[in-house]
Amino acid sequence: MNEDALVARIARLEAVARRDRTFALGSLVVLLATAQTAPVSGPIAVAGASGSATIGAAGLVVRDANKVARQDVGLDSSGYPSLDFQDAAGKLRESMYLLKDRPVLRQFDSNGKRRAEAFLTLTDNPEFAISDAAENARLSIFQGDKDLPEFALYGSDAKVRAYISSDDAGSFLVMKDGNGVTRLDMGTYTSGAVGIDVRNAAGTEVYSKP
């Protein structure tokens, strides 16, 4: 084989080698891109000295070093987006979520009873409520139907016993008995005068001033 033929053969071999390298690199790029975009079939877990976090189809769960779930972010059992906080025993103590597109913040005692909550009503009026250990409403602060600020007190039967409200003319106090009968009105009347009305159990006025 003369020198010219040898040079030509070497040139052909180098061309083939370059082609093979280009094909191999292209195949590798396609393989990596496919691997990165492939759907994840199971949860993803990340662990550290202080705890761990798991991301799944329903959301994110953060656990402490004792493997107790302390925070959940995602959709709850009813399908509402929520953010839950648990104590060291794993009991729910605070929850934020959208209930039928209505934002709600709730706090629970160690027995899992709802004791305090802040939310917007269906008419978008804000309200803050406090309940007893039986989850009966005992106190609420809210904006009423006439956009008036109101402060309500409830008995253990969750019936209103008294409320305080205010408008541009002044404030007033209303007190009720266990049957829901108004027994006392005190405050500023619509006329602008300040007075008091007292009624018996039948709701009949027995004293009024002025």
C-alpha positions, 0 to 999 in steps of 0.5 A: 500500500503506497503512502497516498492510500494509507493517508486516505484510509486513516482519514476515513477511519477518523471520520467514522470515529467522529461520527460514532462519537457524535452518535453516542453523545447524542444518545446520552443526551436523549437518555438523560433528558428522558430520565429527567422528565419521566413521571415520578411514581412514588413519594420523594423523601429528604432526611436530615439530623433534625427530621425528614420531609416527604413529598407525595401526590397529596402534599408535603409532610414534615417529621421531627427527629422522632419521626412524628408528623409536625406539619402537613401541606396539601389537600385534606381528606375532604379535598380542601387545600390546608396547612396543619401543625401538630405538637410533639405527640402528633396531635393537631393543634392548628390548621389553616385551610380553604373551606368551600373557598372560605379561608379559616384558621383554627386552633385546637386544644390537647384533646383535639377540640376546636377552641378558637377560630378566625374566618370569613363568613359566607358574606365575607364578613370577618369573625373571631370565635372562642369555644369551650372544651365541648366546642360550644361557642362562648364568645365571638367578635364579628361584623354583623349583617349591617356591617356593625362591629359586634361582641357576643357572649354565649351560655354553655348551651351556645345561646346568645346571652349578651352582645355589645354593638356600636354604630355611628350614633353610639354603642349599646348593650343587649342582654337575653335570658336562657329562652332567648328573651331580651331582658335588657337594652341599654345604650344609645337609641336611634334618636340619639338619646341614651337610656335603658329598657328592662323587660320581664320573662314574657318580654314585657317592658317593666322599666324604661328610662328615659 
